[in-house]
Amino acid sequence: MSDLGPVDPGRGGETEWLRRWRLQADGDAFATATSVLTPVLLADGTPGMLKVARVDEEIRGGAVLAAWHGHGAARVLEAQDAAVLLERATGTRSLVHWVENGCDDEATRVLCDAAGALHAASGDLLTAGVGERHDTPELVPLELWFRELLTRADGNRPTVAGSDPGFVRRAAAIARELLDGQDTSPQEVVALHGDIHHGNVLDFGDPMAGGRGWLAIDPKGLVGDRAFDYCNLLCNPSHERALEPGRLERQFAVVTDAAGLAPDRLARWLAAWCGLSSVWFALDGDAGHTASATAIGRKALALIG
């Protein structure tokens, strides 16, 4: 999440949601590129976070979060239109700080546990039209998520300026094989968070003291092979950290053990993800991250058995 600074809490209708849900602001509102967030107190004094989305992807993410019903994710207390009221993370621990203070392995295991909890609870998100459920959210198939990469698999579409054509084509070919192979292992197809990283799994308090532990926020809401959800965490909390000598290889081993994934499968998904990321960064004109995503992807290729 990128903090773009304080904003007027009344802008964009936040004041209306405060009134409607009987909330009291409990700190300054702040903006990201896609949302306005305001820490609040509920009528009974419970801490919450009011989030008003600015883009459709964030609105869909709120619906996905609600459908997890608090299993591995922050609870959605209220939701309407572009606004969601979430329980607030009040714990003091930070996975980014854990990495900075030498607890990289432990942070990776927490992220793997968080992803696994979401996957285990994904049944409700995949049962459209079953029984009396009418709140199944829209999930984006990985086939669609990877479209910017897949269109470059055969080299017929022009390469994005700034990207590495050879790496992009190889990553696209790997992605095509992986996506085609999902049909052979339907038990591995789950509702995916889509953006698991050190800033999207927060401390909601020590369970031994009545807290809810580590929970995910801000899902993209995808559907596909569960291995995909473990790729982005290997590129975080920053590309610079991911590219430190030996770091990717070590955390890769932690993930395969914690998530029960075959190394070749994870390495192939990681290469595909880095190919997609490099194309996205290139389309945005971000040469630095295009290069670093490519570098991580080449490391992933070296891990393929």
ABEGO torsion letter per residue (X at the ends): XBBAEBBBAABGGAAAAAAAAGBBBAEBBBBBAABBBBBBBBAAGBBBBBBBBABAAAAAAAAAAAAAGGBGBBBBABBBEABBBBBBBABABBAAAAAAAGAAAAAAAAAAAAAAAAAAAAAAAABBGBEABAABBBBBBAAAAAAAAAAAAAGABBBBBGBBAAAAAAAAAAAAAAAAAAAABAAABBBBAGABBAAABBBAEBAAAGBAEBBBBGBAGBBEBAAAAAAAAAAOABAAAAABBGAAAAAAAAAAAAAGBBAAAAAAAAAAAAAAAAAAAAAAGBAAAAAAAAAAAAAAAAABX
